[in-house]
Amino acid sequence: MHCWRRAAKAAWKPPRPEVARLRMRQAAAVGLSYRQHEAILLQVGRSPRAVFFDLGGTLVRRDAEEIWIDDAGRVQLLPGVAAKLAAMTVHAVFVVSDLVGVAEGHLSAAQAHGLVWQVDGEAGDRIDDYALCLEPGSSSSAGERPKRGMVFNLLHRHGLTAAAAIMVGSTRKNAVCAGDAGLADFIWSENYF
């Protein structure tokens, strides 16, 4: 017990000012607080280089289980999203989301893809890539969405590892996806924005 306390105290001791400034810049690049960033550093040994976001309930308003879309076909960003995304300078920003509204006939596939680009346009063209699950809600994989394979594909396509990325989401399914994919951390959207 004594060794653990000494190690914890050493891990959380204040770093030199130049190191603290560097870590503060690294935290800001990912949109994290200094404390959140330090916890990830202690866990995986490096600063995140990519952030995955869920779409509905995390970046845009959701009505029940569906993304809210107005009569003009526009989504509504949640408070703080545009400013936070625009300020990020992290290597990669991704969206992975479950949009079963396509399979259920509420949206076309083109509209679903357009939702991501609406968010990107309102947030300073910060989204680098995305993957959408458009399968029907009654499929056998309904409890697994968004799927970890979506995360793996984006990481592979951009030359990143799972330990170099975090996920921000608003549902338990998002947390499970982040854990199954082996990401460095999962952060609830209300704690991130």
TAFENJO-V875340 format. One record per pair of residues at least 6 apart in sequence whose C-alpha atoms are under 8 Angstrom apart, sorted by the first residue. I is the first residue (numbers start at 1). GAP is how many residues later the second one is. If there is no record, write none. Layout:
I/GAP
I/GAP
//
This chain:
11/31
14/6
23/11
23/14
23/15
24/10
26/11
26/21
27/6
27/7
27/9
27/10
27/20
28/6
28/60
28/61
29/58
29/59
29/60
29/61
30/18
30/19
30/20
30/21
30/58
30/59
30/60
31/53
31/54
31/56
31/57
31/161
32/160
37/10
40/6
40/7
40/8
40/144
40/145
41/6
43/141
44/119
44/140
46/118
47/117
48/42
48/115
48/116
48/117
48/118
48/136
49/41
49/42
49/43
49/111
49/115
49/116
50/40
50/41
50/42
50/43
50/44
50/114
50/115
50/116
51/39
51/41
51/42
51/43
51/114
51/115
51/116
51/117
52/41
52/42
52/43
52/44
52/113
52/114
52/115
52/116
53/6
53/40
53/41
53/42
53/43
53/44
53/114
53/115
53/116
54/41
54/42
54/43
54/113
54/114
54/115
54/116
54/120
55/40
55/41
55/42
55/61
56/6
56/10
56/11
56/41
57/10
57/21
57/112
57/113
58/20
58/110
58/111
58/112
58/131
59/18
59/19
59/22
59/60
60/7
60/8
60/15
60/16
60/17
60/18
60/59
61/6
61/7
61/14
61/15
61/16
61/17
62/6
66/33
66/35
67/8
68/7
68/8
69/6
69/7
74/41
74/44
75/40
75/43
75/44
77/42
79/114
80/113
81/42
81/112
82/40
82/41
82/42
83/40
84/109
85/38
85/39
85/41
86/37
86/38
86/39
86/40
88/38
92/35
92/36
93/33
93/34
93/35
93/36
94/33
94/34
94/35
94/36
94/60
95/21
95/32
95/34
95/35
95/36
95/37
96/34
96/35
96/36
96/37
96/50
96/54
96/55
97/34
97/35
97/36
97/48
97/49
98/34
98/35
98/36
98/47
98/48
99/13
99/33
99/34
99/35
99/36
100/33
100/34
100/35
100/36
100/37
101/6
101/33
101/35
102/6
102/7
102/10
102/32
102/33
102/34
103/31
103/32
103/33
103/34
104/32
104/33
109/25
113/19
116/14
120/6
120/7
129/25
130/24
131/19
131/20
131/23
132/14
132/18
133/12
133/13
133/14
136/6
143/30
144/29
144/32
144/33
145/28
145/29
145/32
146/27
146/28
146/31
147/30
148/29
148/30
148/32
148/33
149/32
151/30
152/10
152/29
155/6
155/7
162/19
162/20
162/21
162/22
163/19
163/20
163/21
164/19
164/20
165/18
165/19
165/20
166/12
166/17
166/18
166/19
166/20
166/21
167/7
167/8
167/11
167/16
167/18
167/19
167/20
168/6
168/18
168/19
168/20
168/21
168/24
169/6
169/17
169/18
169/19
169/20
170/18
170/19
170/20
171/17
175/11
178/7
178/8
179/6
179/7
//
